[in-house]
Amino acid sequence: MVDKIVARPLITIANIIWSFNPQTHLPQILLVKRAYAPFKDRWALPETLLRSNESAKIACIRLIKDKIGVQLSNSATEQLATFTNPQRVSGDRALAIAYMTFLPVMPQLKAGCGATEVRWFSLNFDHGDFLLQNGELVLGLSDDSPLAFDHHQIIGTAIRRIKNKLNYQPTILQILGPTFTLRQAREVYAIFLQTTVEKIDNSNFKKTHRKIFKEVGTAATKRSGRPPKLFKLAEGCI
C-alpha cells in the first residue's frame, strides 16, 4: 500500500510572546482564549494561517499586531521550530512554524480576531514541573495539559531552547529591556533553572557571564547605598 502524499498542508504560525513582570519578578507568556472550534474556549498561543504573499516571519509580526495591537520590527522575533506531528490537529493536516518574541514591557491587552480573552500568564515551576499561572488559573504543561492543540509541547520546546542557551546566548533577557541589573538577570535564570535567586551566587554569576554581559553604568534608585550596576547583552548574544 502506497502512503498518501500530503500535497497542500495548512501552515500555521504560532508565537510564544515573552515578557517580564517587575512586580512578581517572573517571566510572562501571552495566551488567548479561542473563540472558535476546534478547542473553543481553551487557552492557546496566538496563531494565524500563513498567507500566500508573506513569509513566515512577516506572518509572525502581523500576528502580534492583529492579536494585541503591538507593531514590532523583524528583529524582535526568532524562529523556534516546526511542528509536524500528524495528530497535532484533527481534520486537515496542519504544520506549525513556531516563533518566540521578546517584549521588554507588558502592553495593555485587548482580544483580537479569533479570541474572546487574552491574558499574561506567569511562568513558574512546582516539584520539577513548569506551569503557567494567572491568578487562581493554573495551566500545566504536561501531556494532559488543558492548552489547545500541541501548544504545551511548543512551550516546552521553547523553555528547553532558552535554558540550553542561557550561558552563551540568553536572548530571553531582552524581556528586561535594553539594560538590566544582575539581580534581574538572576531572577530570569532562576525560573528556567528551577531554583531560587538566592541560590545563584551574584559574584560567580557575574564572573561566569562576563563575556556575554557588558557593563554600561549604574541604575537610578532612590534607595540608600550603592546603586546596582547596569548591563546589556554583548554583541553576538542577541
N, C-alpha and C positions, 0 to 999 in steps of 0.2 A: 504494500500500500504506500502510495506516494503522499508525503506530508503536504498539506495545503500551504501555499505561499501567501504571506500577508503582503499584499501589494500596496495598500494605502492605509496604514495605521493612523489613528488620530495622534497628534503630537501636542501634549500639554506642557506648559511652562509653570513650574511650581517655584515659589520663592520663600525662603526662610529669612524673614526680616528680623534682624537682631537690633536691640538697643540696650540701654542700661538705666536702671532706676537708682538715682543717687540717694533716695530716702531708704530704700530697702537694701541697697548695695548688691543687687542681684541682676544678672543678665536677663533680658526680656526677649520673648518671641511673640510675634503678632499672629493671631489666629482669627479666622472668620467663621461665623455660623452659616452653614449653607442654606440657601433659600429654596433650592430645588432638589429633586431626586437626580441621581442616587445620593444616598446619605443625607437626605433633607434633615435639617435641624442638628446635624452633627458638626463638631468643630473640625476645622481643616486649615491647612496652609492656603494662603491666597494662590490662585492659579488661573490660567487663561489658556485658550487654544491658540496655537501658533497660526498666524495669518500668512497668506501666500506671498505677501510683499515685504515681509520683515524677517530679520534674523532672530535667533533665539534670545540673544542679549537685548535687542531692541524690544522684543515682546516682554521681557522681564522688566525693563524700565517702564513700559506702558502699563504693565500690570500694577506697579506701585502707584502710578498716577491715577489709574482707574479705581483702585480699591481704597486708597487712603488719601488721595489728593496731594501727594508729595512728588515734586519734579526733581529727578536726580540725573547726574551725569553718568556716562557709561562706566567711569572708573569706580563707582560706588558698589559694584557687584563683582562676584567671582563665581564661576561655574563650579558646581559641586560634583554631580554625577548624573548619569542617565539610568532610569529605572525601567526595566523591560519585562518583568515577571508577567507571564500570560494571565495569571489570576489576579493581577493588581486591581483590575476593574471588571465589572460584568458587562456583557454586551460586546460592542465593537472593540477590537484590540486598540489599546491606547498606551503610548510610551510617555514617560515624564522626564523632561530635562529640568533638573533642579539647580537653582542658584541660591547664593547667600548674599544678602545686602546688609550693610552695617550702618546704622543711623546713630549719630552722636547725640541726638535728642529724641525724646518720645513725643511725636507730634499729636495734636488732638485728632481723634479718630472719628470717622463717620463711615458707616457701612456703605459700600459701593454696590455696583451691579452684581447680582447673584448672591448677596449676603444680607442677612437680617440683623446681624450684630458683628462687631469687631472689637477685640479686646487685646490688651497686653497680658501675657502670662509669664510669670517669673520662672526661670529655670533653677531647679534645686534638686536635692537628692535625699533619699531616705533608705537606710540599710542597703546601700550599694546600688540602688536603682534611681535613675533620673526621673523626674516628674515635672509637670507644668502646673502652675497654680495661679488662680485669680480669685482672691478672697477665699471662700469656702469651696470653690470649684477646683478639684484636683484631677488632672488627667495623667494617667500613667503612660509609659512609652514601651511597655512590654507587648508581647504578641496579642494579648487580649485588650489592647488599648481602645478606648472609645473614639479615637480620631478616625476621620473618614479615610477611605482608600488605604494606601500603604504609607500614609504620611508619618506614622510613628517610626517607620523604617528610614524614611528620608531624614527626619530629625536626628535619629540615632546615628546615621552616617555622618551628618554634619557635626555632631558632638565629637565623634571619633576623629574626624578630619582636624577639627580645631585643636583637640587635645594633642594629637600627634605633631602639630606644628608649633606648639607653644614655645619651644626652646630655640626655634630658628626663624619662624615667620608667623608671629602671632597677630595676624590680620584682625582677629576678633577685638583687639584693643582699640580699633577705630570707633567702637561704640562709646569710648570715653571722650572722644573729641580729638583735636589735633595735638593736645598735650595732656599729660596725666601725671599723677604722683605715683610713687612706688606702692603706696598703700592701695590706691585704686587698682593698679595692675594686679596686685596680690589678691584683691577681692575677686577679680575675674578669674584668675588662675585657680583659686581655691575651689570654685564650683566645679570646674572641669576636672580637677584632680580629686574631687570628692574629699576635701579636707577643710580645715579652718584657716583663716588668715593668720592667726597666731602661730600655727604650725609651719608657716613658710617664713623662715628667718629673713628679716629685711636685709641684713648685711650680705648674707650668702646669695640672696636673690639678686641684689644689685651687682655682685661680683660675677655671677654666672650668666647674667644677661647684659653685660657691659658692651658687647658687640652689637646688640640689636636695640638698645635703649640709648638715646643721645640726650645728655643734659642740656636744657635750654634756658634755665632761670629758676626763679622761686615763685611759689604760689602766693597770691594776695590773700591774707587772712586777718581776721580781727582778734584771733586768739593770741594770748601771750606766748612767749617763747619763740624759738627759731622756726621760721616758716618752712614748710616742706619744699623740696626741690621738685622742679617740673622736668619731665622727659617727653621725648617724642620717639616714634619708631624711626630707626635708621633707614637710609636708602637701601632698597632691595628687600625690605621687610614688609612692604605693603603690596 
